[in-house]
Amino acid sequence: MIERVLVLGGGTAGWMTALALVKRVRGRAPLSVTVVDSATVGSIGVGEATVPAILDYLASVEADVPALVRDSQATLKAGIAFQDWRAVGHRYFHGFGLYGAGANGIAFHQVLAWLKAQGVEQELPLEDFNLCAQMALRGRFAAPPRQPRVDHDVYRWALHLDATLFAKHLRQQAITSGVRHVDGLHEHTGLDPATGAVASITLADGRRLAADLFIDCSGFRRRLIGEAMRQPWVSWRSWLPCDRAVAQPTRSTAPATPYTLCQALSAGWRWRIPLQHRVGNGHVYASEFMSDEQALALLETHRNGAPLAEPTFIRFDPGHVTQPWVRNVVAIGLSAGFLEPLESTGITLIQSAIDKLLALWPDGPAAPALAAEYNRSSRLEMERIRDFLILHYALSQRNDSAFWRHVTQAPLPDTLAHKLEVFRANGHFVRHEWETFQDNSWLAIYDGLGVVLRQQDVRLATFEAADVRRACEAMRAAIRRTAERAPWSDAEALATELMVAP
Ligand SMILES: Cc1cc2nc3c(=O)[nH]c(=O)nc-3n(C[C@H](O)[C@H](O)[C@H](O)COP(=O)(O)OP(=O)(O)OC[C@H]3O[C@@H](n4cnc5c(N)ncnc54)[C@H](O)[C@@H]3O)c2cc1C
């Protein structure tokens, strides 16, 4: 039986994992969970935008969400505004909700595409039918209805949060729930000579800590999965050339928008994440096309407000470790893989890794079949996200820099090429196993980047265009009215409503 778990690393991944283990695993004996981290190493300190699944994690560990919102200075995130991605000056929105309401089993975007093809209506942008986007772009947001009446009433929300304060809040909750914290620098890993599994780790001060299962949350250092288990890294830089980031928080100069801003720049893009007490800014760029000095200068021209700290430069290689679970070591967080933060997938991957580990919980230190399944599904999940991120670049119409010419001309992975081809043909979504992003998210990017369908769903031929147009206009007006009447966005009020919901 697994009775002792040692989590190496006390960043977001380490504390999220430790808290989930102590809250959710019930064995014959209580699970002993220890987190080892070192203030001398520190954590990455970025990772401030989430996706709606964060609410599921918080519910699963019985978090006090309003307190967490206060402690981590969190604000509401209803989606992402993509500025200058299709072309300079163009904006589209990826909201966390469905589009319109389909008819007779035909998806709404196909109805709208058909209507346009009839020449009846050119002025019905798909984005107008996404209630979540319409509220967010007005700085408003209402709690999602518990029993939605129509598809466009189906939406969710997420949080922007201060990564350091978030980890601190989780740490407090974890320690209160029974997790032991050891402050120490990991120096040596002791392997069992018979099995090759990790038997113990030794800290710089000589303390030796043994466990049955080791979770590597040591970030890019990959102390256990890389150094001890020697798992190689699979780099996807040929598809996702951004490999650097520079981050710098600034003072707020305007009320927080309920969305992340992602603005495309000449060799990458920048983020703006509004929090209660400051704004998180960063520039993600490709070192092949831009130097660190140029990247910082570009960030400075775009950000508003006085800087609150020196800029931090971060290097990464987009990709993943070949096998995140080897013998009795499971890598979670940056040690397992990292693409780029364009769709805020770091924290959601941590969460999904925890869920997978709990679902495949081993009954002893050696569980090769469970590890193989964990590794298979983790790889698929990373590949799906990789494809989704590549799409953001590949469909751009920009060619104003060497970077944009490179990313728009690079060959696509076969899986993405097939998805795109099927969607272009008649608006059908190809869904693979382990998709993090659902159809509405893919639609937001396809439509935002201007994909036009080659043919319409044949079932629509029986529809009367004038009737469909009237119905669409009425739907658009209803969505606009709802968005205008929504209250101003307030994460704490939403969190409180969530907590009191039956
Ligand atoms: C530029 C950038 C932007 C990002 N933006 C987002 C975002 O908006 N949304 C999102 O979801 N994700 C984002 N991410 C990803 C997110 O930051 C991470 O997924 C998340 O912070 C988890 O990091 P971690 O805990 O794995 O690693 P870290 O935060 O690096 O933590 C590593 C831990 O290991 C410990 N450690 C390391 N070596 C030793 C040692 N020898 N001895 C003892 N302890 C040790 C450290 O002390 C630390 O506690 C971003 C990442 C980057 C690089």
The ligand as a Gaussian input file, in Angstrom:
#p B3LYP/6-31G(d) Opt

LIG

0 1
 C        6.011000      32.528000     -18.544000
 C        4.992000      31.602000     -17.934000
 C        3.687000      32.020000     -17.784000
 C        2.737000      31.157000     -17.255000
 N        1.437000      31.553000     -17.177000
 C        0.497000      30.674000     -16.777000
 C       -0.868000      31.021000     -16.716000
 O       -1.256000      32.166000     -16.988000
 N       -1.750000      30.095000     -16.304000
 C       -1.369000      28.832000     -15.961000
 O       -2.231000      28.009000     -15.649000
 N       -0.084000      28.480000     -15.967000
 C        0.852000      29.359000     -16.364000
 N        2.163000      28.992000     -16.361000
 C        2.530000      27.702000     -15.811000
 C        2.537000      27.813000     -14.277000
 O        3.403000      28.854000     -13.892000
 C        2.984000      26.521000     -13.652000
 O        2.245000      25.461000     -14.197000
 C        2.755000      26.534000     -12.164000
 O        3.274000      27.683000     -11.580000
 C        3.356000      25.338000     -11.509000
 O        4.751000      25.437000     -11.404000
 P        5.483000      24.295000     -10.587000
 O        4.905000      24.248000      -9.223000
 O        5.487000      23.067000     -11.404000
 O        7.003000      24.811000     -10.552000
 P        7.670000      25.973000      -9.680000
 O        6.737000      27.070000      -9.388000
 O        8.942000      26.307000     -10.378000
 O        7.999000      25.266000      -8.303000
 C        9.113000      24.431000      -8.154000
 C        9.294000      24.103000      -6.683000
 O       10.331000      23.136000      -6.564000
 C       11.181000      23.526000      -5.521000
 N       12.515000      23.000000      -5.787000
 C       13.198000      22.957000      -6.962000
 N       14.411000      22.412000      -6.772000
 C       14.486000      22.084000      -5.468000
 C       15.475000      21.487000      -4.662000
 N       16.661000      21.117000      -5.145000
 N       15.216000      21.303000      -3.357000
 C       14.028000      21.664000      -2.812000
 N       13.047000      22.237000      -3.531000
 C       13.282000      22.450000      -4.835000
 C       11.147000      25.045000      -5.512000
 O       11.513000      25.556000      -4.246000
 C        9.677000      25.288000      -5.812000
 O        8.942000      25.258000      -4.614000
 C        3.125000      29.863000     -16.844000
 C        4.462000      29.464000     -16.945000
 C        5.394000      30.321000     -17.483000
 C        6.813000      29.861000     -17.595000

